[in-house]
Amino acid sequence: MAAESAIVMRDGPAGVRAGLRDGPDVWEVVAVHRSFDNITTRTAAWLDQPVVAIEAALRHYESHRHEIDVWINSNEEAAAKAISVSVDARRMIASSAEGLTGDERAFFDSDALEKSVQDFLKGDLGSGNAADRIWNRACSPVFTPRLPGDQALRDAISFDGEISSGGLDFAIDEAGYEEARVAAEGLRTLGAPDLAAVLDEARALVARVVNGAGAIDIVDLTDAEEADLAALAVRYNALTEGPEGTLFERFTRSLAANPATFEPA
């Protein structure tokens, strides 16, 4: 596979970016490659891509290092900014909220809150059991997963968060077709094949409206397809209800069964 045939340019709301013709963006390949200690075969297996495609992406990166590093850094900065906005919002709420004690108000309106966020961004996971700490670490924008369990957890949390924000249709439209596949693989790794199956079916349902750049336009679905996607959303929500069905509980069972796939917290 020639490098020029493996790499395509995709346009999106954030701008034009390079990606594998039948796979993720180059910046995502580079990030995963780093998480696997620059082992190309592991990167290829994780992304379900041929080694030659990963090598083409890495060659493209070497030739366009600056612009792709901008994408990687922007992704990390966006996550950090989102957390900072959350801090500001909490402070605003605290300044007008009734019923808080003096100590609670002081915490919201002091450097203590800022320090807790900065500790999180630096990877200081605080107290809690191993499962809590590993989960929190997966949510941190500065943590680079190096083991399959950690990567699977991050991918699953990310897509599940999109579903929680706006529903399954929003998630697959906003996060993307390829991201849904990655999330499904993560869910399977975490021992949640039922949830993965829902995402697989959702991907199959919207495959017709995926364009050459891998983007999806949900508005192109027929009424029947929209109804089917809504039914899948109901099924996903039902599967994650109850104390045993939540993503966190599924993760804790995966951690207990396969602790070696996660870095110690």
C-alpha positions in Angstrom: 0.0 0.0 0.0 1.6 3.3 -1.1 1.6 6.1 1.4 -0.2 8.5 -0.9 -3.0 6.0 -1.4 -3.3 5.2 2.3 -3.6 8.8 3.5 -6.6 11.0 2.8 -7.5 14.5 3.9 -10.7 15.0 5.8 -12.6 18.2 6.4 -14.6 18.8 9.5 -15.7 21.6 11.9 -12.2 21.9 13.4 -10.5 21.9 10.0 -8.7 19.7 7.6 -6.9 16.7 9.0 -5.0 13.7 7.6 -6.3 10.2 8.2 -6.0 6.6 7.0 -8.3 6.0 4.0 -10.0 3.1 5.9 -9.2 4.0 9.4 -8.7 6.8 12.0 -7.0 10.1 11.8 -3.2 10.2 11.7 -3.0 12.0 15.0 -5.0 9.2 16.6 -2.7 6.6 15.1 0.3 8.5 16.6 -1.4 8.8 20.0 -2.1 5.0 20.1 1.4 4.2 18.8 2.9 6.2 21.7 0.6 4.5 24.2 1.9 1.1 23.0 5.6 2.2 23.5 5.9 2.8 19.7 5.2 -0.8 18.9 3.7 -0.8 15.4 2.3 -4.3 15.4 0.4 -3.7 18.6 -0.9 -0.4 17.2 -2.1 -2.1 14.1 -3.8 -4.9 16.0 -5.6 -2.4 18.4 -6.8 -0.2 15.5 -7.7 -3.1 13.3 -5.5 -1.9 10.6 -2.7 -3.5 8.5 0.8 -2.8 9.6 1.5 -1.1 6.3 -1.3 1.4 6.9 0.1 2.2 10.4 3.6 2.6 8.9 2.1 5.0 6.2 0.5 7.1 8.9 3.8 7.3 10.9 5.7 8.3 7.7 3.1 11.0 7.1 3.6 12.1 10.7 7.3 12.4 10.3 6.7 14.7 7.3 4.0 16.7 9.0 5.0 16.5 12.6 4.2 20.1 13.6 0.6 20.2 12.2 -0.3 16.7 13.6 1.2 17.6 17.0 -1.1 20.6 17.0 -4.1 18.2 16.7 -2.8 16.0 19.5 -2.1 19.0 21.8 -5.4 20.6 20.9 -7.2 17.4 21.9 -5.5 17.4 25.3 -6.0 21.2 25.8 -9.7 20.9 25.0 -10.1 18.3 27.7 -8.2 20.5 30.2 -10.3 23.6 29.2 -13.5 21.7 29.7 -12.5 20.8 33.3 -11.4 24.4 33.9 -14.8 25.6 32.7 -16.4 23.2 35.1 -14.4 24.7 38.0 -15.6 28.2 37.0 -19.2 27.0 36.9 -19.0 25.3 40.2 -17.6 28.5 41.8 -20.4 30.6 40.2 -23.0 28.2 41.6 -21.4 28.2 45.0 -21.4 32.0 45.1 -25.1 32.1 44.8 -26.2 28.8 46.3 -28.1 28.6 49.5 -27.7 25.9 52.1 -23.9 25.6 51.9 -21.9 25.8 55.1 -19.1 28.3 55.5 -16.5 25.6 55.0 -18.2 24.4 51.8 -18.4 27.9 50.4 -14.7 28.4 51.3 -13.7 25.2 49.4 -15.6 26.2 46.2 -14.2 29.7 46.3 -10.6 29.0 47.3 -7.5 27.5 45.8 -8.4 24.1 47.2 -10.8 23.4 44.3 -8.3 24.6 41.8 -5.6 22.4 43.3 -7.9 19.4 43.2 -8.4 20.0 39.4 -4.7 20.6 38.8 -3.9 17.4 40.7 -6.3 15.5 38.5 -4.8 17.0 35.3 -1.3 15.9 36.5 -2.5 12.4 37.2 -2.8 12.6 41.0 -5.8 10.4 41.4 -6.5 11.1 45.0 -8.0 8.6 47.4 -10.3 5.7 46.8 -9.9 2.1 45.9 -8.0 0.8 42.9 -11.0 0.7 40.6 -11.9 4.4 41.4 -8.3 5.4 40.8 -8.0 3.6 37.5 -11.3 4.9 36.3 -10.3 8.5 37.3 -7.0 8.0 35.6 -8.7 7.0 32.3 -10.7 10.3 32.4 -7.5 12.4 32.8 -6.5 14.2 29.6 -2.8 13.8 30.5 -2.8 10.0 31.0 -1.5 8.0 28.1 -2.9 4.4 28.2 -0.2 1.8 27.7 -2.1 -1.4 28.3 -5.2 -2.7 26.5 -7.5 -2.5 29.6 -6.7 1.2 30.1 -7.1 2.0 26.5 -10.4 0.1 26.3 -11.7 1.9 29.4 -10.8 5.4 28.0 -12.5 4.6 24.6 -15.6 3.2 26.3 -15.9 6.1 28.8 -15.5 8.7 26.0 -18.2 7.2 23.7 -20.5 6.4 26.7 -20.2 10.1 27.7 -21.3 11.2 24.3 -24.4 8.9 24.6 -25.1 10.3 28.1 -24.8 13.9 26.7 -27.2 13.5 23.7 -28.2 10.0 23.0 -26.9 7.3 20.7 -27.7 9.2 17.5 -25.8 12.2 18.9 -22.8 10.1 19.9 -22.4 8.3 16.6 -23.0 11.6 14.7 -20.7 13.7 16.9 -18.0 11.3 17.8 -18.0 9.5 14.5 -18.3 6.1 12.8 -14.8 5.0 13.5 -15.0 6.1 17.1 -18.1 3.9 17.5 -16.1 0.9 16.3 -13.2 1.7 18.7 -15.7 2.1 21.6 -17.3 -1.3 20.7 -13.9 -2.9 20.7 -13.2 -1.3 24.1 -16.5 -2.6 25.5 -15.7 -6.1 24.3 -12.3 -5.9 26.0 -14.0 -4.8 29.2 -16.3 -7.8 29.0 -19.4 -6.0 27.8 -20.2 -7.7 24.5 -23.9 -6.8 24.8 -23.1 -3.1 24.8 -20.6 -3.6 22.0 -23.3 -5.4 19.9 -25.6 -2.4 20.2 -22.8 -0.1 18.8 -22.1 -2.7 16.0 -25.7 -2.6 15.0 -25.8 1.2 15.1 -22.8 1.3 12.9 -24.3 -1.1 10.4 -27.5 1.0 10.5 -25.8 4.3 9.6 -23.2 2.8 7.2 -25.3 3.9 4.2 -24.8 7.6 5.2 -21.1 7.5 5.9 -19.2 9.6 3.3 -15.8 9.0 1.8 -14.1 10.9 4.6 -15.7 8.7 7.3 -18.2 11.4 8.5 -21.8 10.7 9.2 -24.9 12.9 8.5 -27.7 11.5 10.6 -30.3 13.7 8.8 -29.8 11.5 5.7 -31.3 8.5 7.5 -34.8 7.5 6.6 -37.6 7.6 9.1 -37.5 3.9 9.5 -33.7 4.0 10.1 -34.1 6.8 12.7 -36.7 4.6 14.5 -34.4 1.7 14.5 -31.6 3.8 15.8 -33.9 5.1 18.6 -34.7 1.5 19.5 -31.1 0.7 19.8 -30.7 3.7 22.1 -33.4 2.4 24.3 -31.7 -1.0 24.4 -28.4 0.5 25.3 -29.9 2.5 28.1 -31.7 -0.6 29.4 -28.5 -2.6 29.4 -26.7 0.0 31.5 -29.5 0.4 34.1 -29.2 -1.1 37.5 -26.2 -1.6 39.8 -24.8 -4.4 37.7 -25.2 -2.9 34.3 -23.4 0.4 34.6 -20.1 0.9 32.7 -18.3 1.4 36.0 -19.5 -1.9 37.4 -18.6 -3.7 34.2 -15.2 -2.2 34.4 -14.7 -3.3 38.0 -15.5 -6.9 37.0 -13.1 -6.7 34.1 -10.4 -5.3 36.5 -11.0 -8.2 38.9 -10.8 -10.8 36.2 -7.9 -9.3 34.2 -5.9 -7.0 36.4 -2.7 -7.4 34.3 -4.4 -5.5 31.4 -4.4 -2.3 33.6 -1.5 -0.4 34.9 -1.5 -0.4 38.7 -3.0 2.8 40.1 
